[in-house]
Amino acid sequence: RDISKLMNVFVQHSSMSDAENSMVKSPVEWFVSVCKALAITPSKLANLGRAAKYLENLGQLPFYPPNVGGWPVDQAWLTASSAQYRIQFAGDLVRQSDLTWLKQIPANQRVNLLADWLGVASWSTRTQQALIGAQSDVSRLSLLAICSPEYLVNA
């Protein structure tokens, strides 16, 4: 009856980190998870129409699927143009968020804290280097983290 033991076995199972079980977040899933992480209520965004336009540019405007089969999945969301729109969208969301709590954390602890905050198991060496380079600027650091491959792809 020890739930913590069950959860440890479940979370540490090899299938949890197997790339075969990874899933790319769709634009709407990414948007919702970013809003949750940044404590933003989507309906209270400064410009809801702009958010809808970003989602449309990313290829997933809610309630308007491309056909009766719905939207594509996984790698279809990983394109050069979607990366550009995602970065712009992320910048807009970061500007509307309150990152005071992150500014209060010592700069050298922010990268590891962001992994926990976003539910990322670990950063790749390349991503970690980029994040460390931005750790003194919490807005840039947050933007890079929510646009990182590790955050976009759930393993």
C-alpha positions in Angstrom: 0.0 0.0 0.0 3.0 2.3 -0.5 2.1 4.5 -3.5 5.6 6.0 -3.6 7.1 2.6 -4.4 4.6 2.0 -7.1 5.2 5.4 -8.6 9.0 4.9 -8.5 8.7 1.6 -10.3 6.4 3.1 -12.9 8.4 6.3 -13.6 11.8 4.5 -13.6 10.6 1.8 -16.1 12.7 1.7 -19.2 9.7 2.3 -21.5 9.3 5.8 -20.0 12.5 7.0 -21.6 12.3 4.9 -24.7 12.4 7.1 -27.8 9.8 4.8 -29.4 7.3 6.1 -26.9 8.1 9.8 -27.4 5.4 12.2 -28.7 5.7 15.7 -30.2 3.4 18.2 -28.6 0.9 19.7 -31.1 0.7 23.5 -31.2 -2.4 23.5 -29.0 -0.9 21.1 -26.5 2.3 23.2 -26.4 0.3 26.4 -26.0 -1.8 25.0 -23.1 1.3 23.6 -21.4 3.2 26.9 -21.7 0.2 28.9 -20.4 0.0 26.5 -17.4 3.8 26.8 -16.8 3.7 30.6 -17.1 0.5 30.9 -15.0 -1.4 32.6 -17.8 -5.1 32.2 -18.3 -5.5 32.0 -22.1 -8.8 33.9 -22.1 -7.1 36.8 -20.3 -4.3 37.2 -22.9 -3.7 40.8 -24.0 -4.7 39.9 -27.6 -6.6 36.6 -28.0 -6.9 37.2 -31.8 -3.1 37.3 -32.0 -2.9 34.0 -30.1 -5.4 32.4 -32.5 -3.3 33.7 -35.5 -0.2 32.1 -34.0 -2.0 28.8 -33.7 -3.3 29.1 -37.2 0.3 29.8 -38.4 1.5 26.8 -36.5 -1.2 24.7 -38.3 -3.6 24.0 -35.6 -6.4 26.5 -35.2 -8.8 25.0 -32.6 -12.2 23.8 -34.1 -10.9 24.1 -37.7 -9.2 20.8 -38.5 -7.9 20.4 -42.1 -10.2 17.4 -42.7 -12.5 15.0 -41.0 -9.4 12.9 -39.9 -8.2 15.8 -37.8 -4.7 17.2 -37.5 -1.5 15.4 -38.2 0.6 14.0 -35.4 4.2 13.9 -34.2 6.9 15.1 -36.7 4.4 17.1 -38.7 4.8 19.8 -36.1 8.6 20.0 -36.4 9.3 22.3 -39.3 11.5 25.3 -39.8 8.5 27.6 -40.2 6.8 26.3 -37.2 9.9 26.8 -35.1 9.9 30.5 -36.2 6.3 31.0 -35.3 6.7 29.1 -32.0 9.5 31.3 -31.0 7.5 34.4 -31.8 4.5 33.0 -29.9 6.6 32.0 -27.0 8.1 35.5 -26.8 4.7 37.0 -26.8 3.6 34.7 -23.9 6.7 35.3 -21.9 6.2 39.0 -22.2 2.8 38.6 -20.7 3.9 36.4 -17.8 5.2 37.3 -14.4 8.7 35.8 -14.0 9.4 37.5 -10.6 9.7 34.1 -9.0 12.4 33.0 -11.4 14.4 36.2 -10.9 14.5 35.4 -7.2 16.3 32.1 -7.9 20.2 32.4 -8.1 21.2 32.4 -11.7 23.3 29.3 -11.5 20.3 27.2 -10.3 17.8 28.4 -12.9 18.6 25.9 -15.6 18.0 22.8 -13.4 14.9 24.5 -11.8 13.5 25.0 -15.3 13.8 21.3 -16.1 11.7 20.5 -13.0 9.3 23.4 -13.6 8.6 22.2 -17.2 8.7 18.4 -16.5 11.8 17.8 -18.6 13.8 14.8 -17.5 17.1 16.3 -18.6 18.5 18.8 -21.0 20.8 17.7 -23.9 24.3 19.1 -23.7 23.5 21.5 -26.5 20.3 22.8 -24.9 21.9 23.1 -21.5 24.8 25.2 -23.0 22.2 27.5 -24.6 20.3 27.8 -21.4 23.4 28.5 -19.3 24.3 31.2 -21.7 20.9 32.9 -21.0 20.5 32.2 -17.3 21.1 35.9 -16.4 18.1 37.0 -18.5 15.0 35.2 -17.2 12.8 36.1 -20.2 15.3 34.8 -22.7 15.9 31.7 -20.5 12.2 30.9 -20.3 11.7 31.4 -24.0 14.6 29.1 -24.9 13.4 26.4 -22.4 9.8 26.4 -23.7 11.0 26.2 -27.3 13.6 23.5 -26.6 13.5 20.1 -28.3 13.3 18.5 -24.9 10.1 20.4 -24.0 8.5 19.9 -27.5 9.1 16.2 -27.4 7.8 14.2 -24.5 9.8 11.0 -24.0 
